Amino acid sequence: MSQSELSIDLAALVSNWRALNALTDCETGAVVKADAYGLGADRVAPALAAAGARCFFVALAEEGAALRRILGDGPDICVFSGHMAGDAALIRDADLVPMINSIDQMSRHVEALPDARFGVQLDTGMNRLGMEPAEWTALREVVLNQPPVLVMSHLACSDEPDHPMNAQQLQSFLEMTDGIDAPRSLSATGGTLLGRDYHFDLTRPGIGVYGGLPFIEAQPVARLTIPVIQTRELTPGETVGYGNTWMAEAPARIATIAAGYADGIIRAMAPDAYVWAGEHKCKIVGRISMDLIGVDISHLPEDPDTVELLGVHQSVDTLADAAGTIGYEILTSLGNRYARRYVGG
């Protein structure tokens, strides 16, 4: 079989969530947007709910409606993008909590669903989503007459603990929410690790649950193994792949493995990326093509049947470094050609 296998360890995922929850004295939610960071919301969200998560976060109302079908009644499902035009039926029917980002969204929500729950997202300096201080001041008294389910903001630099932006945003959030009678949330994974001053009533970890930085103690969740299709001997001067970008300087043995950029393996990582065959680190050689990758296995005692791209030897962040990106992109880029296997659930 030439199909690669993506194994998702639900026990490790739940362990990561519980470890982050143990750092707090408040409620811990979970971010499951983008199909649970590419790992499958239909399996990830129920596992987290069984572990005790009662508040989930998605990016879009459509994601929220799909998640409601998965989780059923009970858990809160908050939508970061708020109440967009055309969302009213989804919000109503799936009992979603739009995180209102503007006065326009607040007006839309009240007009369409006057009795429906909502949250509020504040901009404390990231300049991405949420009400700025002046907008919030104009709306705050109206909101206080119908308390939101949650008031939240998002930290821009929480993966850098010493960055002054963290304290600046904390102070802004305190000033904007002082005296409000509603639960508050400022922290995702990075903010959770900054300490309890940043926790408020709810944390909402994402990447740390899935095994990524800045949660250094996270257990790996995703393991990606790729079959070897063919091996060949090269003499000095022979090349591998498109463009002749890699040339053998000595006799070499090259394995061709069954994955490529169509599977979400970022093409730009080739010059700095490795796979693992057992305990042996093997260099990717030549360009990553749509379905195939060359790997130098000259130093191995025997030809492997499979190699590992993600797993205990190599995290999503190590692979991200090779691609000049972040672990989030590695996870959310994983394609749909993999045979998915869930373990530990």
C-alpha positions as MATLAB code, in Angstrom:
seq = 'MSQSELSIDLAALVSNWRALNALTDCETGAVVKADAYGLGADRVAPALAAAGARCFFVALAEEGAALRRILGDGPDICVFSGHMAGDAALIRDADLVPMINSIDQMSRHVEALPDARFGVQLDTGMNRLGMEPAEWTALREVVLNQPPVLVMSHLACSDEPDHPMNAQQLQSFLEMTDGIDAPRSLSATGGTLLGRDYHFDLTRPGIGVYGGLPFIEAQPVARLTIPVIQTRELTPGETVGYGNTWMAEAPARIATIAAGYADGIIRAMAPDAYVWAGEHKCKIVGRISMDLIGVDISHLPEDPDTVELLGVHQSVDTLADAAGTIGYEILTSLGNRYARRYVGG';
ca = [
       0.000    0.000    0.000;
       1.421    3.394   -0.988;
      -0.982    5.487    1.102;
       0.680    7.360    3.953;
      -0.802    7.075    7.447;
      -1.638    9.954    9.770;
      -2.042    8.640   13.304;
      -3.733   10.948   15.846;
      -3.223   10.135   19.514;
      -6.371   11.250   21.307;
      -4.976   10.198   24.681;
      -1.988   12.525   24.184;
      -4.312   15.309   23.056;
      -6.485   14.953   26.161;
      -3.372   14.770   28.346;
      -2.161   18.076   26.873;
      -5.536   19.699   27.554;
      -5.559   18.439   31.124;
      -2.000   19.666   31.695;
      -2.955   23.156   30.532;
      -6.120   23.032   32.619;
      -4.038   22.114   35.683;
      -2.127   25.402   35.345;
      -5.288   27.394   36.051;
      -7.925   27.930   38.708;
     -10.565   28.754   36.119;
     -12.491   26.981   33.387;
     -10.561   25.672   30.400;
     -12.200   25.643   26.990;
     -10.763   24.377   23.704;
     -10.214   25.836   20.249;
     -11.280   23.387   17.534;
     -11.462   25.690   14.519;
     -10.153   24.584   11.104;
     -11.381   21.027   11.689;
      -9.503   20.865   14.999;
      -6.309   22.221   13.457;
      -6.583   19.666   10.681;
      -6.834   16.623   12.948;
     -10.592   16.034   12.731;
     -13.134   17.875   14.881;
     -15.479   14.877   14.733;
     -13.017   12.875   16.860;
     -11.094   15.602   18.696;
     -14.055   17.574   20.077;
     -15.868   14.588   21.643;
     -12.615   13.454   23.254;
     -12.134   16.900   24.805;
     -15.774   17.075   25.868;
     -15.424   13.704   27.591;
     -12.358   15.081   29.397;
     -14.391   18.009   30.718;
     -14.243   20.813   28.155;
     -17.568   22.644   28.088;
     -16.757   25.651   25.914;
     -15.472   25.311   22.357;
     -14.272   27.948   19.902;
     -14.529   27.974   16.112;
     -13.821   30.602   13.464;
     -17.049   30.491   11.443;
     -20.734   29.952   12.098;
     -20.662   27.101    9.581;
     -17.980   25.386   11.665;
     -20.099   25.951   14.749;
     -23.168   24.367   13.191;
     -21.142   21.309   12.176;
     -19.678   21.085   15.670;
     -23.130   21.246   17.253;
     -24.142   18.194   15.224;
     -21.047   16.434   16.572;
     -21.384   17.432   20.239;
     -25.139   17.694   20.598;
     -26.789   19.935   23.166;
     -24.908   21.246   26.145;
     -21.463   22.690   25.421;
     -21.135   26.352   24.474;
     -19.827   26.926   20.964;
     -18.369   30.404   20.450;
     -17.761   31.865   16.989;
     -14.752   34.195   16.697;
     -15.998   35.935   13.547;
     -19.127   37.097   15.368;
     -22.499   37.561   13.702;
     -21.900   37.946    9.974;
     -24.618   38.715    7.422;
     -26.567   35.535    6.711;
     -25.557   33.813    9.956;
     -28.788   34.295   11.916;
     -30.363   30.931   11.086;
     -27.152   29.039   11.839;
     -26.698   30.854   15.140;
     -30.313   30.243   16.151;
     -30.648   26.639   15.057;
     -27.266   25.505   16.420;
     -27.447   27.657   19.572;
     -24.108   29.329   18.827;
     -22.526   32.213   20.724;
     -21.252   34.822   18.252;
     -18.359   36.865   19.644;
     -19.551   40.315   18.584;
     -16.734   42.376   17.036;
     -18.382   45.699   16.188;
     -21.400   47.909   16.730;
     -22.677   46.808   13.312;
     -22.535   43.169   14.386;
     -24.289   44.001   17.655;
     -27.091   45.751   15.753;
     -27.404   42.820   13.353;
     -27.580   40.329   16.214;
     -30.146   42.250   18.276;
     -32.365   42.871   15.258;
     -32.289   39.302   13.986;
     -32.128   37.367   17.275;
     -33.120   39.717   20.094;
     -33.221   37.023   22.763;
     -30.225   34.988   21.624;
     -26.995   34.758   23.590;
     -23.835   36.496   22.461;
     -20.274   37.236   23.530;
     -18.080   40.263   22.938;
     -14.577   40.418   21.531;
     -12.423   43.440   22.414;
      -9.377   44.748   20.589;
      -6.691   45.415   23.191;
      -3.979   46.236   20.686;
      -3.692   43.396   18.189;
      -5.744   45.301   15.582;
      -7.270   42.183   14.115;
     -10.769   41.508   15.477;
     -12.817   43.130   18.207;
     -14.154   46.458   19.401;
     -11.659   49.220   20.016;
     -11.930   51.169   23.294;
     -14.029   54.038   21.907;
     -16.449   51.662   20.187;
     -16.726   49.550   23.319;
     -17.379   52.613   25.477;
     -20.263   53.614   23.190;
     -21.786   50.139   23.384;
     -20.897   49.048   26.890;
     -23.966   50.364   28.696;
     -26.241   48.687   26.148;
     -24.397   45.403   26.604;
     -24.647   45.637   30.368;
     -28.447   45.556   30.064;
     -28.145   42.098   28.480;
     -24.935   40.550   29.852;
     -22.818   38.668   27.323;
     -21.919   35.031   27.807;
     -18.225   35.975   27.583;
     -16.029   39.025   27.043;
     -12.694   38.162   25.457;
      -9.596   39.541   23.790;
      -6.544   37.952   22.187;
      -2.844   38.376   22.957;
      -0.533   39.228   20.058;
       2.813   38.164   21.565;
       2.056   35.551   24.208;
       4.582   33.127   22.693;
       7.262   35.608   23.831;
       6.821   35.783   27.630;
       9.010   38.874   28.082;
       7.419   40.899   25.286;
       6.074   44.222   26.653;
       2.940   43.848   24.541;
       1.658   41.182   26.942;
       1.527   43.513   29.948;
       0.182   46.316   27.761;
      -2.716   44.216   26.536;
      -3.417   42.872   30.022;
      -3.708   46.405   31.347;
      -5.938   47.447   28.460;
      -8.191   44.430   29.002;
      -8.483   45.198   32.703;
      -9.410   48.808   31.984;
     -11.953   47.895   29.305;
     -13.680   45.221   31.404;
     -13.470   46.757   34.868;
     -16.797   46.328   36.661;
     -18.500   44.273   33.964;
     -20.730   41.434   35.145;
     -19.662   38.764   32.666;
     -17.015   36.034   32.463;
     -13.758   37.175   30.871;
     -11.134   35.427   28.726;
      -7.781   36.734   27.498;
      -5.587   33.675   27.051;
      -5.066   30.957   24.503;
      -2.130   28.555   24.971;
       0.568   31.216   25.299;
      -1.433   33.322   27.733;
      -2.180   30.266   29.842;
       1.567   29.765   30.222;
       2.098   33.428   31.196;
       0.465   32.850   34.576;
      -2.746   33.375   36.460;
      -2.858   37.143   36.030;
      -3.793   36.355   32.424;
      -6.343   33.586   33.085;
      -9.476   35.420   34.289;
     -12.566   33.156   34.122;
     -11.763   31.033   31.074;
      -8.707   30.030   29.074;
      -9.051   28.724   25.543;
      -5.964   26.710   24.530;
      -5.485   25.680   20.928;
      -2.060   24.743   19.555;
      -0.764   23.418   22.887;
      -3.561   20.851   22.957;
      -2.388   19.578   19.563;
       1.247   19.195   20.616;
       2.727   22.514   19.497;
       4.740   25.393   20.907;
       4.802   27.407   23.053;
       3.703   24.477   25.258;
       7.121   22.814   25.470;
       5.861   19.962   27.664;
       3.160   18.970   25.178;
       3.021   15.354   24.114;
       3.124   14.775   20.339;
      -0.336   14.160   18.963;
       0.175   13.651   15.220;
       2.385   10.920   13.740;
       2.868   10.751    9.995;
       4.439    7.679    8.401;
       5.146    7.457    4.685;
       5.773    4.265    2.657;
       8.907    3.780    0.598;
       7.952    3.023   -3.003;
      11.374    2.383   -4.511;
      15.090    2.585   -3.737;
      17.982    3.087   -6.137;
      21.764    3.379   -6.188;
      23.319    6.624   -7.443;
      26.872    7.175   -8.625;
      28.704   10.455   -8.009;
      27.365   13.199  -10.254;
      23.843   11.812  -10.589;
      20.959   14.034   -9.471;
      17.560   13.627   -7.801;
      14.246   15.241   -8.705;
      13.123   18.247  -10.704;
      15.703   20.861  -11.578;
      18.729   18.713  -10.643;
      18.899   20.603   -7.344;
      20.675   17.777   -5.470;
      23.705   15.925   -6.786;
      25.384   12.897   -5.244;
      28.965   13.694   -4.294;
      29.652   10.043   -3.434;
      27.880    6.763   -4.081;
      24.410    7.077   -2.540;
      21.264    5.092   -1.951;
      18.031    7.034   -2.409;
      14.523    6.074   -1.315;
      11.478    7.541   -3.044;
       8.622    7.994   -0.566;
       4.909    8.307   -1.305;
       3.954   11.856   -0.295;
       4.416   15.415   -1.493;
       3.001   18.885   -1.494;
      -0.433   17.559   -2.478;
      -0.425   16.017    0.994;
       0.394   19.320    2.683;
       4.148   18.752    2.924;
       5.426   22.234    2.231;
       7.673   22.335   -0.826;
       9.951   25.027    0.589;
      11.135   22.817    3.449;
      13.144   20.442    1.229;
      16.639   21.940    1.728;
      16.416   21.692    5.537;
      14.047   18.819    6.193;
      14.579   15.271    7.413;
      12.593   12.097    7.976;
      13.343    9.299   10.405;
      13.793    5.591    9.711;
      13.660    4.005   13.137;
      16.345    5.846   15.118;
      18.138    7.083   11.995;
      17.760   10.641   10.714;
      17.587   10.795    6.903;
      17.948   13.903    4.750;
      15.314   14.858    2.191;
      17.104   15.400   -1.119;
      15.982   17.210   -4.241;
      12.713   19.032   -4.584;
       9.498   17.928   -2.951;
       7.128   17.163   -5.806;
       3.365   16.677   -5.790;
       3.358   13.015   -4.749;
       6.983   11.993   -4.217;
      10.024   12.888   -2.131;
      13.605   11.644   -2.349;
      15.409   10.625    0.849;
      19.079    9.759    1.338;
      19.263    6.376    3.084;
      22.907    5.669    2.263;
      23.841    5.306    5.947;
      21.089    2.846    6.886;
      21.900   -0.795    7.617;
      18.888   -1.891    5.553;
      16.180   -0.343    3.395;
      13.134    0.820    5.395;
       9.552    0.044    4.422;
       8.320    3.368    5.856;
       9.766    6.602    7.219;
       8.392    9.008    9.813;
       7.913   12.702    9.031;
       6.050   13.641   12.237;
       6.131   11.888   15.567;
       8.293   11.322   18.612;
      11.502   12.168   16.741;
      10.280   15.306   14.995;
       7.591   17.707   16.170;
       5.355   19.932   14.098;
       7.535   22.863   15.146;
      10.780   21.201   14.043;
       9.226   20.570   10.666;
       7.879   24.125   10.624;
      11.368   25.512   11.207;
      12.575   23.705    8.098;
       9.751   25.302    6.103;
      10.209   28.768    7.590;
       6.726   28.694    9.084;
       4.894   27.696   12.294;
       3.452   24.464   13.626;
      -0.101   25.703   13.024;
       0.510   25.747    9.278;
       2.037   22.268    9.294;
      -1.016   20.787   11.035;
      -3.680   22.658    9.098;
      -1.984   21.873    5.773;
      -2.165   18.106    6.189;
      -4.024   16.775    3.186;
      -6.951   14.404    2.861;
      -5.096   11.562    1.133;
      -3.749   10.113    4.356;
      -5.218    7.002    5.915;
      -6.258    8.429    9.277;
      -6.012    6.308   12.368;
      -7.131    7.439   15.810;
      -5.530    5.830   18.837;
      -5.942    6.236   22.572;
      -9.550    7.402   22.387;
];
